[in-house]
Amino acid sequence: MPVQPFKGSDWPTLGVELEMQILDRDSLDLSPVGDDILETVPAEFEESVKPELYQCCVEVNTAICRDVDEVGRDLAAKLALVSERAGRFNARMAWGGSHPFAYWMDQDVSISDRYHQLLEDNQDTIRRQLTFGLHVHVGVADGDTAARACTRVAHYLPTLLALSANSPYWCGRDTGLSSYRLDVMGVSPTGGQPPFLRDWDSFVRLAERLAEVGSIKTTKELWWDVRPSDRHGTVEVRICDMPTDLASVQGLTALIQCLIHNIAEDTGKQPAELNEFGRLMIRQNRWRAARHGIEAMLVDPETGRNEVARDAVRRMTDVLAPTAERLGCSHWLAHARAMAERPDGATRQREVFASTGRLTDVARFLAGDDVSGPDQSAREPTAGSDVEVTASQS
């Protein structure tokens, strides 16, 4: 059976997954030492610090958390551990949805039968996915609630992408997009925009049919922007780029927790089945958010009304403020609103490059270094500092 029994919860618990880049400390290129780092991690962290497809990435997961403050404490300790262990291999961690100049063809695959089988089955469709995302799980009461929440939250996913957009560079080029990661992930055979789900049975029937025809083995291979997680009893929002710091992770987590809980509380409301215009507008909004980030002009899939993404975040945080107060994350919801008031991560990466002319400085920025200020021209050149952007933003 591809679907396990849904294990619900009576509180909107949180589980957060970070896909962290591992950089060589000298060149700032991606470094294939993920498996080396994992071999040094204590046994008690084996379920929290995991391999990803490529050895230049380490996944860092929380335990089950009750609130966003607990998420922050949990992740801070694990990130500190990974950072220290990376240092043993002349490496460091970095944030962001893509690396500014690394090539996917050059990366070493992790030692994992599952990943090698995925590559064998999907070839470059999967191999090309050298991207880094933020996944947020929110606990809900039951499978019916999870399925309906996945359908109803699809309306808001482009806004979450716009707020998190942080992957403008790919293989040394400015792609002209704010989230090129979405373009890369969009070619997955079972990825992208989720289907319309009325209830848990409709999800189970769909997953079983997909398994029957050989499209999936388990629901872990449904790489939708949002999906019900039968194993965890959650709604898993997967559309966000990895932002630039832990505080931004907490802001996005608060917004997602409040949004899913607000939808889940409205148990009597069935998701309205959108017409073809509405479905196409959600798809169009995904592209607009990927193209323009927080400045994207989004279209309401029901009314056709236009709204800039940053205004949509303001409106969402106003509506969700009472929910945030009940969940104890008002401070972090306010942080999400503040994120919408400033340039998104993609814009900040471009500002660094405009200031220094070096993509290595963009990588340094993603690793948490301060690369602002008038003394940039006096920086010593670093290995790889001759990497240039070969296509300007359109």
PyMOL commands that set and color helices and strands:
alter all, ss='L'
color gray80, all
select helices_A, chain A and resi 34-39+43-45+68-87+104-106+113-122+124-127+143-153+157-164+180-185+200-212+219-221+246-265+276-295+309-327+330-341+345-356+359-366+374-378
alter helices_A, ss='H'
color red, helices_A
select strands_A, chain A and resi 14-24+49-51+57-61+91-94+133-139+169-170+173-174+191-192+223-224+226-229+234-241+297-299+306-308
alter strands_A, ss='S'
color yellow, strands_A
deselect
rebuild
show_as cartoon
